[in-house]
Amino acid sequence: MNPILTLKNGYCMRLANGHGWYITATEESRTWVDRLANIMELETCEVSEYPKLIFVRGNSSKNHAEETLCNDALSIKQFSMNGWELHDLGATRFWIHHDVPDVICEIGYKKDCKYDCDYEYDIVKMLQSLYPIYQRELNSGGLPLHAGLIERKDKGILLAAPGGTGKSTCCRRIPPPWHPLCDDETLIVFDGMGQYIVHPFPTWSERIQKRSERTWDIQQHIPLSAIFFLEQAKNDEVISIGQGQAAILINQMANQVCYRNWKNLDLEKQALFRKELFSNSCELAKKIPAFILRVSLSGQFWEEIESVLIMS
């Protein structure tokens, strides 16, 4: 058997809807995966029932993918079948099979790139490594969102906005008993029974720019109660919006996260993913109240949030 099959000392990622991943690596990729797991505060675990997300170095092929996933009960010859797809995101490449839940991610060796240094390029690979995680939740009615996450009394509130609009500032300013969980990116999962639950995810720009060594507990989760779309203004104000406008804004904020992964895919795949993303955005807008939140430089915007939500 190929020695690449010795996959141990992996990490478990568990999501609130019961989904999860067993994140592991070949020996030459292990240090990189350890760094990724540290940023997302994942703990080591034995091989689990979850699908594997396997990280490898180098540029693989369909045969390499088959060998990587092969085990004693299934020979490479038996495993050889049509269905492997290569999803090339630029910094990373994924091998995905329609009959196999496991996914292989090639993170490559050091090479010249448009980023300033290998450290930055590694962080870009890490944010792209979430691609199969996000795609699987997209297939289940969830979506990633460009939004900060704050909570109070077990109510999760999303502050959504493009970069530089004030998400991080609002998360820093909000006082107790409010608690900020993340300030840039979240993953909304759907439990299949009508409830949306949100997980905080890393602010990758902080890592790229080396502003901090902060980590994020991405397995932490909280029921989603409302979404507020931020606008800078002279005075704080909340404005109710309809489902149609909410769906459009949700879709825009989700596309900001997804586009970094989709932009190198072929147009047919992009079109399918965008259709699914828009459908999920519409369903989310039907069930979760949404508002415009106008925020001033010195006002108490959280009082505006409290004015439209029951925080008991």
Disulfide bonds with the S-S distance in Angstrom:
Cys12-Cys45 2.03
